[in-house]
Amino acid sequence: MRALLLLGCLVSGGLSAAELSVTSPDKSIQFTFSDDSGFAQYTVTYNGEELMRPGRLGFSFADAKPIYKQLSLKEVSRDSANDTWEQPWGEQRLINNHYNELVVNFSEKGDADNAFKVQVRVFDDGIGFRYHVDAEGARTITREMTEFSIVDSHTSTAYWIPGQGYERQEYLYRETRLQDVDKASTPMTIKLANGVHLAIHEAALVDYAGMSLNRMNLGRFEADLAPRADGAKVRKTGSFTTPWRTVQIAPNAAGLINSYLTLNLNEPNKLGDVDWITPGKYIGIWWGMHIQKYTWGSGKKHGATTENTMKYMDFAAKHGFDGVLVEGWNVGWDGDWIQNSELFSFTESYPDFDIEKVTEYGKSKGVKLIGHHETSGGITNYENQMEDGFALYEKLGVEQIKTGYVAHGQSLKRTTEDGIKRFEYTDSQPVVNHFIHNVNTAAKYKISINTHESVKDTGLRRTYPNWIARESARGQEYNSGWQSPNPAEHVPMLAFTRMLSGPMDFTPGIFDLDYPPIQGGTEEHGRTKYMRPHTTIAKQLAEYVVIYSPIQMAADLPENYEAKPAPFQFIKDVPTDWEKSIALQGEVGDFLVIARKEKQHRHYSGNDWYLGAITNEDPRTVNIKLDFLEPGKTFEAQIYRDAKRTDWKTNPYDVDISKRKVTSKDTLTLHLAAAGGAAIRFKQL
């Protein structure tokens, strides 16, 4: 069904203004283009009320005329779609793709060749639009003038981290008035005074610069593209298409999580048969390095030894984990490894790590080695060895690699054709292209990539399903004592911001919360400053459901799980690949309750549901209707929750574990301690 065309003439400033509109399938959202006063503009309404005021569109170039004023609007085409596609892995197996589309042309009056087209798709849960520019020869974009102009900036709340120019996006989210935002990374989430929630982001970031949001005035933001090393924003040859600019729209916070708009705006799988991509759970020689039990570099405390890895593989095999991640196995970690980007080898192991012996031992146990490539931001050194590194891993049966781009300062290092070393932002066009080159090359060797310190997610896992996870946020390692721990609101904040963009390898599951250098807290100005993580064990369990990733890690040391077998059972049970996911209730930075149904796969019947509930520093009681369960069926609810005495500061370890029979007609009442949570398996009987 085609959307209704609204074409009229308005008078503004003495000029005739054309308007073209398209609505969402359910008619709740209307997107309108206008050439009022000769500018390319758009507005958005939601349920009949103005949501986004006129925002301008356009470009300026270093080597061509700008395209932004004295423009006239003309319709090019309309289309609609209502289909369903299947994810090879994901938080939801079947995704409905339902939208109405409008393509328009804005051309300069008197020079029709100086023009751009804008393609907009309007879904029931938001909008996405992108530019198409027909051009010949080379063009350098100096500015993309896309604006996002939000109504009611005085009473709207924004949840955001600093934008382009800041390292790795590993920052705590800020909660401020919208008008107090400076420059924000995306996704940026906004709560309006009437309770409507927005999330501004982008989709399908390919051969372009990542977008931040630069505040202009009040609620008006302009796209700010990450510059290349030479200061140019984007270089293009011939005609080009930009990433989609997206705005998710929901009546409440939970509605944002239940949206798949970003995935729908990405191209379908380009890799062909991807049966070799396997979601699962892993353990790793990683947390011990953060808590000073091991070192990455060689020496007496070297963690990545043959003997140690085989012990981890024994544990993995005993408890049903698919793989063991080993960091620090290859030459380059000694000394200041963050500065050693040119010294890393991706094929040469330390003498105390026999990679062939380790992988053969893993095969005998049914456990795979998970590879690791730390680049220290040295992109050129990595690209020069990438194929050799992948070939080695493929020969040894390695199917997944965690890559890292830890670098001092804000920039990654790239050597250009003239032999000069340049420094690039993580989301600049050359680095965006590096990451796509990395996953494309890995696919030739049937290897999946879990990128840490990477460019933000924009839904490219649909196009490249072997881009199985990434970090791109402040993860569990900040709870290890080398910096102030993540506050209790951090994960409830991530769920409504960073997690809207895609899976995150957060590495949950810490069971020992009193490791050096934590030591229970320190005195500061006469008060106890708690360095202990702001969490309970029950919250650590809940994070396996709340934080979506197809490759979840059990991050703690094996001995700490063996000391607490009862709560560890939930980690062993919970799957990582889902048939369906439903965010039930929540508020940004406060709390979240989410339910997921397991996908039928290997050890999972496809009948069971799992639920995770977490809260910030405030204890709370949540009442949860179980109407997501299949009617007429009975389930055993295996409940792991904070006990009456649980307190993250003094007693984070108490977990109340109970069982009861439930049906879809029941309601569960859960008390969550401060910084606490609850995790439930609903096992169908």
C-alpha positions as CSV (number, residue, x, y, z in Angstrom):
1,M,0.0,0.0,0.0
2,R,1.5,3.3,-1.1
3,A,1.7,6.2,1.4
4,L,-0.6,9.1,1.0
5,L,0.9,12.0,-1.0
6,L,0.5,15.4,0.6
7,L,1.6,18.1,-1.9
8,G,0.7,21.7,-1.3
9,C,2.0,25.2,-1.4
10,L,2.7,27.4,1.5
11,V,3.8,31.0,1.7
12,S,7.0,31.7,3.7
13,G,9.1,34.8,3.4
14,G,7.4,35.6,0.1
15,L,8.5,32.3,-1.5
16,S,6.3,29.4,-2.6
17,A,7.3,26.3,-0.6
18,A,6.6,22.8,-1.8
19,E,5.9,20.0,0.7
20,L,6.0,16.2,0.2
21,S,5.0,13.9,3.0
22,V,5.1,10.2,3.8
23,T,3.6,8.4,6.8
24,S,4.4,5.2,8.7
25,P,2.3,2.2,8.0
26,D,0.3,2.7,11.2
27,K,0.0,6.5,10.4
28,S,1.5,7.5,13.8
29,I,4.6,9.1,12.2
30,Q,4.7,11.6,9.4
31,F,7.9,12.8,7.7
32,T,7.6,15.9,5.5
33,F,10.1,17.4,3.1
34,S,10.0,21.1,2.3
35,D,12.0,23.7,0.2
36,D,10.8,26.6,2.3
37,S,12.9,29.7,1.7
38,G,15.0,27.7,-0.7
39,F,16.4,25.4,1.9
40,A,16.1,21.6,1.9
41,Q,14.3,20.8,5.2
42,Y,12.3,18.1,6.9
43,T,9.9,17.8,9.8
44,V,8.6,14.9,11.8
45,T,5.3,14.5,13.7
46,Y,4.3,11.7,16.1
47,N,0.6,11.0,16.8
48,G,-0.3,14.4,15.3
49,E,2.1,16.4,17.4
50,E,5.3,18.1,16.3
51,L,8.4,16.0,17.2
52,M,11.1,17.5,15.1
53,R,11.1,21.1,13.9
54,P,12.4,22.0,10.5
55,G,15.9,20.6,10.1
56,R,18.1,21.5,7.2
57,L,19.9,19.1,4.8
58,G,22.9,19.7,2.5
59,F,26.6,19.5,1.9
60,S,29.6,21.7,1.3
61,F,32.7,20.5,-0.6
62,A,36.3,21.6,-0.9
63,D,36.3,21.1,-4.7
64,A,32.7,21.7,-5.8
65,K,29.8,24.0,-5.3
66,P,27.9,23.5,-2.0
67,I,24.4,22.1,-2.2
68,Y,22.2,23.7,0.5
69,K,20.4,26.9,-0.6
70,Q,18.2,28.1,-3.5
71,L,16.9,24.6,-3.8
72,S,13.6,23.3,-5.2
73,L,11.9,20.1,-4.2
74,K,10.6,17.4,-6.6
75,E,9.3,13.9,-6.0
76,V,11.2,11.1,-7.6
77,S,9.5,7.9,-6.4
78,R,7.5,6.1,-3.7
79,D,7.6,2.6,-2.5
80,S,6.6,0.4,0.4
81,A,7.6,-3.0,1.9
82,N,6.2,-5.5,4.4
83,D,8.3,-8.6,4.6
84,T,10.1,-10.7,7.1
85,W,13.7,-11.8,7.1
86,E,15.6,-14.3,9.3
87,Q,18.8,-13.6,11.3
88,P,21.3,-16.4,11.2
89,W,21.9,-15.5,14.9
90,G,20.5,-12.7,17.0
91,E,18.2,-11.4,19.8
92,Q,15.2,-12.1,17.5
93,R,15.2,-14.7,14.8
94,L,12.5,-13.2,12.5
95,I,12.5,-9.5,11.8
96,N,9.5,-7.7,10.3
97,N,10.6,-5.0,7.8
98,H,7.5,-2.7,7.2
99,Y,7.9,0.8,5.9
100,N,6.7,3.4,3.4
101,E,9.4,5.1,1.3
102,L,9.7,8.4,-0.4
103,V,12.6,9.6,-2.6
104,V,12.9,13.3,-3.4
105,N,15.3,15.5,-5.4
106,F,16.6,18.9,-4.2
107,S,18.2,20.8,-7.0
108,E,19.6,24.3,-7.2
109,K,17.4,26.8,-9.1
110,G,19.3,27.7,-12.2
111,D,21.7,24.7,-12.0
112,A,19.7,21.5,-12.0
113,D,22.9,19.4,-12.0
114,N,23.9,20.7,-8.5
115,A,21.5,18.4,-6.6
116,F,21.1,15.6,-4.2
117,K,18.4,13.0,-3.6
118,V,17.1,12.0,-0.2
119,Q,15.6,8.6,0.4
120,V,13.4,8.3,3.5
121,R,11.9,5.2,5.0
122,V,9.2,5.6,7.7
123,F,8.6,2.7,10.0
124,D,6.1,2.4,12.8
125,D,9.1,2.7,15.2
126,G,11.0,5.6,13.5
127,I,12.6,7.0,10.4
128,G,15.8,6.6,8.4
129,F,17.0,8.8,5.6
130,R,20.1,9.0,3.4
131,Y,21.5,11.1,0.6
132,H,22.4,10.0,-3.0
133,V,24.7,12.4,-4.8
134,D,25.3,12.0,-8.5
135,A,28.8,13.3,-9.3
136,E,31.8,12.9,-11.5
137,G,35.4,12.8,-10.4
138,A,36.6,13.3,-6.9
139,R,34.8,15.2,-4.2
140,T,35.9,16.1,-0.6
141,I,33.1,16.6,1.8
142,T,33.9,19.4,4.3
143,R,30.5,19.5,6.0
144,E,27.3,17.5,6.1
145,M,24.6,19.9,7.1
146,T,22.1,17.4,8.3
147,E,20.2,18.8,11.3
148,F,18.1,17.1,14.0
149,S,15.9,19.7,15.6
150,I,14.1,18.4,18.6
151,V,11.1,20.2,20.1
152,D,10.9,21.2,23.8
153,S,14.7,21.2,24.6
154,H,14.1,22.9,28.0
155,T,12.2,20.0,29.5
156,S,13.7,17.1,27.5
157,T,16.3,14.8,29.0
158,A,19.3,13.5,27.1
159,Y,21.5,10.5,27.8
160,W,24.8,10.7,26.1
161,I,28.6,10.4,26.0
162,P,31.1,12.8,24.3
163,G,31.2,12.6,20.5
164,Q,34.0,12.3,17.9
165,G,37.4,13.1,19.2
166,Y,37.1,11.1,22.3
167,E,38.8,7.7,22.7
168,R,37.0,4.5,22.2
169,Q,33.6,5.6,23.5
170,E,34.5,4.1,26.9
171,Y,32.8,6.8,29.0
172,L,30.0,6.9,31.6
173,Y,26.8,8.2,30.1
174,R,25.6,11.6,31.2
175,E,22.0,12.5,32.1
176,T,21.4,16.2,31.3
177,R,18.9,18.6,29.9
178,L,18.9,18.3,26.1
179,Q,19.9,22.0,25.8
180,D,23.0,21.2,27.9
181,V,24.4,18.6,25.6
182,D,27.7,19.7,23.9
183,K,28.9,17.2,21.3
184,A,27.4,13.7,21.6
185,S,28.2,10.4,20.2
186,T,25.4,8.3,18.8
187,P,23.1,6.6,19.8
188,M,21.9,9.6,21.8
189,T,18.7,8.9,23.7
190,I,16.2,11.6,24.5
191,K,13.2,11.6,26.7
192,L,10.6,14.2,26.0
193,A,8.4,15.7,28.8
194,N,5.4,13.8,27.5
195,G,7.3,10.4,27.9
196,V,8.0,9.9,24.2
197,H,11.5,8.5,23.7
198,L,13.9,9.1,20.7
199,A,17.2,7.7,19.8
200,I,19.3,9.4,17.1
201,H,21.9,7.2,15.4
202,E,23.0,6.0,12.0
203,A,22.8,2.7,10.0
204,A,25.1,1.1,7.5
205,L,28.3,3.1,8.1
206,V,30.4,2.1,5.1
207,D,33.1,4.1,3.4
208,Y,32.1,7.2,5.2
209,A,33.0,9.0,8.5
210,G,31.1,8.3,11.7
211,M,28.6,10.9,12.8
212,S,28.5,12.8,16.1
213,L,25.9,15.4,17.0
214,N,27.1,18.9,17.5
215,R,24.7,21.2,19.4
216,M,24.0,24.4,17.5
217,N,21.3,26.0,19.7
218,L,18.5,24.8,21.9
219,G,17.3,21.5,20.6
220,R,19.1,21.8,17.2
221,F,22.0,19.5,16.4
222,E,24.1,19.1,13.3
223,A,25.9,16.0,12.0
224,D,29.6,16.3,12.8
225,L,31.7,13.9,10.7
226,A,34.9,12.5,12.2
227,P,37.8,14.1,10.2
228,R,40.5,12.1,8.4
229,A,44.2,12.8,9.3
230,D,44.4,15.5,6.7
231,G,41.3,17.3,8.1
232,A,38.9,16.3,5.3
233,K,35.7,14.7,6.4
234,V,35.0,12.3,3.6
235,R,36.6,11.7,0.2
236,K,34.5,10.2,-2.6
237,T,35.0,9.5,-6.3
238,G,32.0,9.6,-8.5
239,S,28.4,9.2,-7.3
240,F,28.0,8.2,-3.6
241,T,25.4,7.3,-1.0
242,T,25.7,8.2,2.7
243,P,24.8,6.1,5.7
244,W,21.3,6.2,6.9
245,R,20.5,8.9,9.5
246,T,18.1,7.3,12.0
247,V,15.6,8.4,14.6
248,Q,13.9,5.6,16.6
249,I,10.6,6.7,18.2
250,A,8.7,5.0,21.0
251,P,6.0,5.9,23.5
252,N,8.3,4.7,26.3
253,A,11.8,3.6,27.0
254,A,11.2,-0.1,26.6
255,G,9.9,0.5,23.1
256,L,13.3,1.6,21.9
257,I,14.8,-1.8,22.8
258,N,12.0,-3.5,20.9
259,S,12.8,-1.7,17.7
260,Y,14.8,-3.3,14.9
261,L,14.9,-0.2,12.7
262,T,18.8,-0.1,12.4
263,L,19.0,-3.7,11.3
264,N,16.2,-3.2,8.7
265,L,18.2,-0.3,7.1
266,N,21.3,-2.4,6.5
267,E,21.9,-4.5,3.4
268,P,21.2,-8.3,3.6
269,N,23.9,-10.8,4.2
270,K,26.7,-10.5,1.7
271,L,28.7,-13.5,2.9
272,G,26.5,-16.3,1.5
273,D,26.4,-19.5,3.6
274,V,27.2,-18.6,7.2
275,D,26.5,-21.8,9.0
276,W,30.1,-21.7,10.2
277,I,29.2,-18.8,12.5
278,T,28.5,-20.3,15.9
279,P,27.1,-18.3,18.9
280,G,28.1,-19.6,22.3
281,K,29.7,-19.0,25.7
282,Y,33.4,-18.8,26.5
283,I,35.8,-18.4,29.3
284,G,39.2,-16.8,29.1
285,I,42.7,-15.9,30.4
286,W,41.8,-12.3,30.7
287,W,40.3,-11.2,34.1
288,G,43.3,-12.6,35.9
289,M,45.4,-10.0,34.1
290,H,43.2,-7.2,35.1
291,I,43.2,-8.2,38.8
292,Q,47.0,-8.7,38.7
293,K,47.1,-12.5,39.0
294,Y,48.7,-12.7,35.6
295,T,50.5,-10.5,33.1
296,W,50.0,-10.2,29.3
297,G,53.7,-10.1,28.7
298,S,56.1,-13.0,29.2
299,G,57.7,-13.7,32.6
300,K,56.9,-15.4,35.9
301,K,53.3,-14.4,36.0
302,H,52.6,-14.9,32.3
303,G,49.0,-15.9,31.9
304,A,49.0,-17.3,28.3
305,T,51.0,-20.5,28.9
306,T,50.4,-23.9,27.5
307,E,49.8,-25.4,30.9
308,N,47.4,-22.7,32.0
309,T,45.4,-22.7,28.8
310,M,44.9,-26.5,29.1
311,K,43.6,-26.1,32.6
312,Y,41.1,-23.5,31.3
313,M,40.1,-26.0,28.6
314,D,39.5,-28.7,31.2
315,F,37.2,-26.4,33.0
316,A,35.4,-25.4,29.8
317,A,34.9,-29.0,28.8
318,K,33.6,-29.9,32.3
319,H,31.0,-27.1,32.4
320,G,29.9,-27.0,28.7
321,F,31.7,-23.8,27.5
322,D,32.5,-23.7,23.8
323,G,35.9,-21.9,23.9
324,V,38.8,-20.4,25.8
325,L,40.0,-16.9,24.9
326,V,43.8,-16.5,25.3
327,E,45.3,-13.0,25.4
328,G,49.0,-12.4,25.6
329,W,50.1,-15.5,23.6
330,N,52.0,-13.7,20.8
331,V,55.1,-11.7,20.6
332,G,54.7,-8.0,21.3
333,W,53.3,-7.8,24.8
334,D,56.5,-7.2,26.7
335,G,57.2,-3.7,28.0
336,D,54.7,-0.9,27.2
337,W,52.6,-2.9,24.8
338,I,50.2,0.0,24.3
339,Q,53.1,1.7,22.5
340,N,54.3,-1.5,20.8
341,S,52.0,-1.4,17.8
342,E,54.8,-2.0,15.3
343,L,56.2,-4.9,17.3
344,F,53.2,-7.2,17.5
345,S,53.5,-10.5,15.6
346,F,50.2,-12.3,14.8
347,T,51.9,-15.6,14.0
348,E,54.8,-15.9,16.5
349,S,54.0,-17.2,20.0
350,Y,56.0,-16.8,23.2
351,P,58.2,-19.9,24.0
352,D,55.9,-21.0,26.8
353,F,52.8,-21.1,24.6
354,D,52.6,-24.0,22.2
355,I,49.6,-23.0,20.0
356,E,49.6,-26.3,18.1
357,K,49.6,-28.4,21.3
358,V,46.9,-26.2,22.8
359,T,44.5,-26.4,19.9
360,E,45.0,-30.2,19.6
361,Y,44.3,-30.6,23.3
362,G,41.2,-28.4,22.9
363,K,39.9,-30.6,20.0
364,S,40.2,-33.7,22.2
365,K,38.0,-31.9,24.8
366,G,35.5,-30.4,22.4
367,V,36.7,-26.9,23.2
368,K,38.0,-24.4,20.7
369,L,40.7,-21.8,21.2
370,I,39.4,-18.3,20.7
371,G,42.0,-16.2,19.0
372,H,43.2,-12.7,19.9
373,H,44.8,-10.0,17.8
374,E,45.8,-6.9,19.8
375,T,47.0,-4.1,17.4
376,S,47.7,-1.3,19.9
377,G,46.1,0.9,17.3
378,G,48.7,0.0,14.7
379,I,46.4,-0.5,11.7
380,T,49.1,-0.8,9.0
381,N,51.2,-3.3,10.9
382,Y,48.0,-5.4,11.4
383,E,46.9,-5.2,7.8
384,N,50.3,-6.3,6.7
385,Q,50.0,-9.5,8.7
386,M,46.3,-10.0,8.8
387,E,46.0,-12.7,6.2
388,D,48.9,-14.7,7.7
389,G,47.3,-14.4,11.1
390,F,43.9,-15.6,9.8
391,A,45.5,-18.4,7.8
392,L,47.3,-19.7,11.0
393,Y,44.1,-19.7,13.0
394,E,42.1,-21.3,10.2
395,K,44.7,-24.1,10.0
396,L,44.4,-24.7,13.8
397,G,40.6,-24.7,13.8
398,V,40.1,-21.3,15.4
399,E,36.7,-19.9,14.5
400,Q,36.5,-16.6,16.5
401,I,39.0,-13.8,17.1
402,K,38.8,-11.0,19.5
403,T,40.6,-8.0,18.1
404,G,41.8,-5.0,20.1
405,Y,42.8,-1.4,19.2
406,V,44.0,0.0,22.6
407,A,46.0,3.1,21.9
408,H,47.3,6.0,24.0
409,G,45.6,9.3,23.3
410,Q,42.7,9.5,20.8
411,S,44.1,8.1,17.6
412,L,45.0,5.0,15.7
413,K,48.2,4.8,13.6
414,R,48.1,4.3,9.8
415,T,50.9,4.5,7.4
416,T,49.9,6.1,4.1
417,E,51.2,5.4,0.6
418,D,53.8,8.1,0.9
419,G,55.3,6.2,3.9
420,I,54.2,8.8,6.5
421,K,52.5,7.7,9.7
422,R,49.2,9.4,10.1
423,F,47.0,9.4,13.2
424,E,43.3,8.6,12.7
425,Y,40.2,8.8,14.8
426,T,38.5,5.5,15.4
427,D,35.5,6.6,13.4
428,S,37.2,8.3,10.5
429,Q,36.6,7.1,7.0
430,P,39.9,5.2,6.6
431,V,39.4,3.4,10.0
432,V,35.8,2.6,9.2
433,N,37.0,1.0,6.0
434,H,39.7,-0.9,7.9
435,F,37.2,-2.6,10.2
436,I,35.1,-3.7,7.2
437,H,38.2,-4.9,5.4
438,N,39.0,-6.9,8.6
439,V,35.7,-8.7,8.8
440,N,35.6,-9.3,5.0
441,T,39.1,-10.8,5.1
442,A,38.2,-12.9,8.1
443,A,35.2,-14.3,6.3
444,K,37.4,-15.8,3.6
445,Y,38.9,-18.0,6.4
446,K,35.5,-18.6,8.0
447,I,36.4,-16.6,11.1
448,S,34.1,-14.4,13.1
449,I,35.3,-11.1,14.6
450,N,34.6,-9.6,18.1
451,T,36.1,-6.1,17.9
452,H,37.1,-4.2,21.0
453,E,38.0,-0.5,21.0
454,S,36.2,-0.2,17.7
455,V,34.0,2.1,15.7
456,K,30.4,2.1,17.0
457,D,27.9,-0.5,15.7
458,T,25.5,0.6,13.0
459,G,23.8,-2.7,12.3
460,L,26.4,-4.1,9.9
461,R,26.1,-7.5,11.5
462,R,23.2,-8.1,9.1
463,T,25.4,-7.5,6.1
464,Y,28.5,-9.2,7.6
465,P,27.2,-11.8,10.0
466,N,30.7,-12.8,11.1
467,W,31.0,-9.4,12.8
468,I,29.6,-11.2,15.8
469,A,30.1,-8.7,18.6
470,R,32.0,-5.6,19.6
471,E,32.8,-3.5,22.6
472,S,32.5,0.2,21.8
473,A,31.6,1.1,25.4
474,R,32.8,1.0,28.9
475,G,32.8,-2.7,29.9
476,Q,33.5,-4.9,32.9
477,E,37.2,-4.3,33.0
478,Y,36.5,-0.9,34.6
479,N,35.4,-2.8,37.7
480,S,38.8,-4.4,38.1
481,G,40.3,-1.6,40.3
482,W,42.5,0.3,37.8
483,Q,39.8,3.0,37.6
484,S,36.7,3.9,39.5
485,P,34.1,1.2,39.0
486,N,31.1,1.5,36.8
487,P,28.2,3.0,38.9
488,A,25.1,0.9,39.5
489,E,23.2,2.9,36.8
490,H,25.7,2.0,34.1
491,V,24.2,-1.2,32.7
492,P,20.6,0.1,33.0
493,M,21.9,3.1,31.0
494,L,23.7,1.0,28.4
495,A,20.6,-1.0,27.6
496,F,18.8,2.2,26.4
497,T,21.8,3.8,24.7
498,R,24.8,1.9,23.4
499,M,22.9,-1.4,23.3
500,L,20.4,0.1,20.8
501,S,23.2,-0.1,18.2
502,G,23.9,-3.8,18.5
503,P,25.6,-6.6,20.6
504,M,28.2,-5.8,23.2
505,D,30.9,-8.0,24.6
506,F,30.6,-6.6,28.1
507,T,32.1,-9.8,29.8
508,P,29.7,-10.3,32.8
509,G,29.8,-12.9,35.5
510,I,32.2,-11.8,38.2
511,F,31.7,-13.8,41.3
512,D,34.6,-12.7,43.5
513,L,34.2,-9.0,44.3
514,D,37.0,-8.7,46.8
515,Y,40.1,-9.1,44.7
516,P,43.3,-7.0,44.9
517,P,43.4,-4.0,44.5
518,I,39.8,-3.7,45.6
519,Q,40.2,-4.9,49.2
520,G,36.7,-3.8,50.2
521,G,37.2,0.0,49.9
522,T,39.5,2.8,51.0
523,E,39.1,5.7,53.3
524,E,38.9,9.1,51.5
525,H,38.2,12.4,53.4
526,G,36.9,10.4,56.3
527,R,34.4,8.4,54.2
528,T,34.6,5.0,52.7
529,K,35.1,5.1,49.0
530,Y,34.0,1.7,47.7
531,M,36.2,0.5,44.8
532,R,34.3,-2.8,44.9
533,P,32.0,-3.2,41.8
534,H,28.6,-1.7,42.3
535,T,26.8,-5.0,41.8
536,T,25.5,-8.1,43.4
537,I,25.9,-11.7,42.2
538,A,22.3,-11.8,41.2
539,K,22.8,-8.7,39.0
540,Q,25.9,-10.4,37.4
541,L,23.6,-13.3,36.4
542,A,20.9,-11.0,35.1
543,E,23.4,-9.3,32.8
544,Y,23.5,-12.5,30.7
545,V,19.9,-11.7,29.7
546,V,19.9,-8.0,29.8
547,I,23.1,-7.4,27.8
548,Y,22.7,-9.1,24.4
549,S,25.7,-10.7,22.8
550,P,25.9,-14.0,20.8
551,I,29.2,-14.8,22.5
552,Q,28.9,-14.3,26.2
553,M,31.9,-14.6,28.4
554,A,32.0,-16.1,31.9
555,A,34.7,-13.6,32.8
556,D,35.8,-14.7,36.3
557,L,38.5,-17.2,37.3
558,P,37.4,-20.9,37.2
559,E,38.1,-21.4,40.9
560,N,35.6,-18.6,41.7
561,Y,32.8,-20.4,39.9
562,E,33.7,-23.7,41.4
563,A,33.4,-22.0,44.9
564,K,29.8,-20.9,44.0
565,P,28.2,-23.8,42.0
566,A,24.6,-22.9,42.7
567,P,24.5,-19.5,41.0
568,F,27.0,-20.7,38.4
569,Q,24.3,-23.1,37.2
570,F,22.4,-20.2,35.6
571,I,25.5,-19.1,33.6
572,K,25.8,-22.7,32.4
573,D,22.1,-22.9,31.4
574,V,21.5,-19.5,29.7
575,P,21.8,-19.5,25.9
576,T,23.2,-16.7,23.7
577,D,21.0,-17.2,20.6
578,W,17.4,-16.2,20.8
579,E,14.1,-16.9,19.1
580,K,12.4,-13.8,20.5
581,S,13.2,-10.9,22.9
582,I,10.8,-8.5,24.6
583,A,11.7,-5.6,26.8
584,L,8.9,-5.6,29.4
585,Q,9.5,-2.5,31.4
586,G,12.2,0.0,32.4
587,E,13.5,3.6,32.5
588,V,16.8,4.9,31.1
589,G,19.5,4.5,33.8
590,D,17.0,3.3,36.4
591,F,16.0,-0.3,35.7
592,L,15.1,-2.8,33.0
593,V,13.2,-6.1,32.8
594,I,13.6,-8.1,29.6
595,A,12.5,-11.6,28.6
596,R,14.0,-13.8,25.9
597,K,13.0,-17.1,24.5
598,E,15.7,-19.5,23.6
599,K,16.3,-20.5,19.9
600,Q,16.2,-24.2,19.2
601,H,19.9,-24.9,18.7
602,R,22.3,-27.7,19.8
603,H,21.6,-28.2,23.5
604,Y,18.5,-26.0,23.6
605,S,15.0,-27.3,23.0
606,G,13.6,-23.9,22.0
607,N,10.8,-24.1,24.7
608,D,12.4,-22.2,27.6
609,W,12.3,-18.5,28.4
610,Y,14.8,-16.4,30.4
611,L,14.3,-13.2,32.2
612,G,16.7,-10.6,33.5
613,A,15.9,-7.7,35.8
614,I,18.4,-5.1,37.0
615,T,18.3,-1.8,38.9
616,N,20.5,1.2,39.6
617,E,21.6,2.4,43.1
618,D,17.9,2.4,44.2
619,P,16.3,-0.8,45.5
620,R,13.0,-1.5,43.9
621,T,10.2,-4.0,43.6
622,V,8.9,-4.9,40.2
623,N,5.7,-6.7,39.3
624,I,6.1,-8.8,36.2
625,K,3.2,-10.2,34.2
626,L,4.2,-13.5,32.7
627,D,1.8,-13.1,29.7
628,F,4.8,-13.5,27.4
629,L,4.8,-17.3,28.2
630,E,2.8,-19.5,25.9
631,P,-0.8,-19.9,27.1
632,G,-1.8,-23.3,28.3
633,K,1.7,-24.4,29.2
634,T,3.3,-24.8,32.6
635,F,6.8,-23.7,33.4
636,E,9.2,-24.2,36.3
637,A,10.5,-20.8,37.2
638,Q,14.1,-21.2,38.5
639,I,14.6,-17.9,40.3
640,Y,18.0,-16.4,41.2
641,R,17.5,-13.1,43.1
642,D,18.9,-10.8,45.7
643,A,18.3,-12.2,49.2
644,K,17.0,-10.1,52.1
645,R,20.5,-9.4,53.5
646,T,22.1,-8.7,50.1
647,D,24.0,-5.4,50.0
648,W,26.5,-4.6,47.3
649,K,28.7,-2.8,49.8
650,T,28.8,-5.3,52.6
651,N,27.2,-8.5,51.4
652,P,27.0,-8.8,47.6
653,Y,27.2,-12.6,47.6
654,D,23.8,-13.7,49.0
655,V,21.6,-15.1,46.2
656,D,18.1,-16.5,47.0
657,I,17.5,-19.5,44.7
658,S,14.0,-20.9,44.5
659,K,11.7,-22.8,42.2
660,R,7.9,-22.5,41.5
661,K,5.4,-23.5,38.9
662,V,4.0,-20.7,36.8
663,T,1.8,-20.1,33.7
664,S,1.2,-17.1,31.5
665,K,-1.6,-16.0,33.8
666,D,0.7,-15.4,36.8
667,T,2.5,-12.3,38.0
668,L,5.9,-12.4,39.7
669,T,6.9,-9.9,42.3
670,L,10.7,-9.4,42.5
671,H,12.6,-7.3,45.0
672,L,15.9,-6.0,43.6
673,A,18.5,-4.8,46.1
674,A,20.4,-1.6,45.5
675,A,22.7,-2.3,42.5
676,G,21.0,-5.7,42.3
677,G,19.0,-7.9,40.0
678,A,17.3,-11.1,39.3
679,A,17.7,-13.8,36.7
680,I,15.1,-16.5,35.9
681,R,14.9,-19.5,33.8
682,F,11.4,-20.6,32.8
683,K,11.8,-24.3,32.0
684,Q,8.8,-25.7,30.2
685,L,7.4,-28.8,31.9
